[in-house]
Amino acid sequence: MIGKLRDRIDILNKTEALGDIGQITNAWSVTQTVWAWVKKITPRYIDDANNRQNEKHYEIILRDNTNIRITSKIRYNGQYMRIDGFGEVSNTDEFMKLICVESAHEIVTV
């Protein structure tokens, strides 16, 4: 499995900070950059307010990582993805599987 981890991905988590006038500002920051195996899986079309949008779905396998939450984002080749779910890889706790969705309307401020 180790030999298949050839793609670099960034794990992003949302951070909150106080702005100059006391307002809360949200930003995404890179928590970690890791090696992974990114596989494109069958795309699905969704109906969003009667508009059909193409979403690209990916399966990402990486070493088990405690920095990843369901609210985290993944950056791969300049594209941002949300995490749709988690899965198992074989019977080992050494690796984890993420099911991610890249969407054209995904906006992330880093």
C-alpha positions in Angstrom: 0.0 0.0 0.0 2.8 2.4 0.9 4.0 2.4 -2.8 0.7 3.7 -4.0 0.8 6.8 -1.9 2.1 9.1 -4.6 -0.1 12.1 -4.5 0.4 15.1 -2.2 -2.7 16.5 -0.5 -3.2 19.3 2.0 -5.6 18.8 4.9 -7.3 22.1 5.8 -9.3 22.9 8.9 -11.3 26.0 9.7 -9.9 28.5 12.2 -11.6 31.4 13.8 -9.9 34.7 14.8 -11.0 38.1 16.0 -10.7 40.9 13.4 -9.6 44.4 13.9 -13.0 45.6 15.1 -13.8 42.5 17.2 -15.7 40.6 14.5 -15.1 36.8 14.1 -13.4 35.9 10.9 -13.2 32.4 9.5 -10.4 31.1 7.4 -9.1 27.7 6.3 -5.5 26.9 7.2 -3.3 24.0 6.1 -3.0 21.7 9.0 -0.8 19.1 7.3 0.5 18.0 3.9 0.6 14.2 3.4 1.1 11.5 0.8 -2.0 9.8 -0.4 -3.5 7.7 -3.2 -6.2 9.7 -5.0 -8.6 7.8 -7.3 -11.4 9.4 -9.2 -14.6 7.4 -8.9 -17.8 7.5 -11.0 -19.1 11.1 -11.1 -22.7 11.8 -10.1 -25.1 14.5 -11.2 -27.1 16.2 -8.5 -30.2 18.3 -8.8 -29.6 21.7 -7.1 -32.6 23.9 -7.4 -33.5 22.4 -10.7 -29.9 23.0 -12.0 -27.9 19.9 -12.8 -24.3 20.2 -11.6 -21.4 17.8 -12.2 -19.6 16.7 -9.1 -16.4 14.8 -9.2 -16.0 12.1 -6.6 -12.7 10.8 -5.3 -11.6 8.1 -3.0 -8.5 9.1 -1.1 -6.4 6.6 0.9 -3.8 7.8 3.3 -2.1 6.8 6.6 -4.4 7.1 9.6 -4.5 10.8 10.6 -6.0 12.4 13.6 -6.0 15.9 12.0 -8.9 14.9 9.7 -12.5 15.6 10.7 -15.7 15.5 8.8 -15.6 19.3 8.6 -12.0 19.3 7.1 -11.4 20.1 3.5 -8.8 18.5 1.1 -6.8 20.4 -1.4 -5.4 18.3 -4.3 -3.9 19.8 -7.5 -5.3 23.2 -6.7 -8.9 21.9 -6.3 -10.8 21.8 -3.0 -12.9 18.9 -1.8 -15.3 18.3 1.0 -15.3 15.1 2.9 -18.5 13.1 2.4 -17.5 10.1 4.5 -14.9 7.7 5.9 -14.2 4.1 5.1 -11.9 1.2 6.0 -8.9 -0.1 4.2 -8.6 -3.8 4.7 -8.4 -4.9 8.4 -5.7 -2.5 9.4 -5.8 0.7 11.4 -2.7 2.0 9.6 -4.6 3.5 6.7 -7.9 5.4 6.3 -10.2 6.0 3.3 -11.9 9.3 2.6 -14.8 9.7 0.2 -14.5 13.3 -1.1 -16.5 15.5 -3.5 -15.0 18.3 -5.7 -17.6 20.8 -6.6 -17.4 23.8 -8.9 -19.1 26.0 -6.3 -16.8 25.0 -3.4 -15.3 28.3 -2.1 -12.4 28.1 0.4 -10.5 31.2 1.6 -7.0 30.2 2.7 
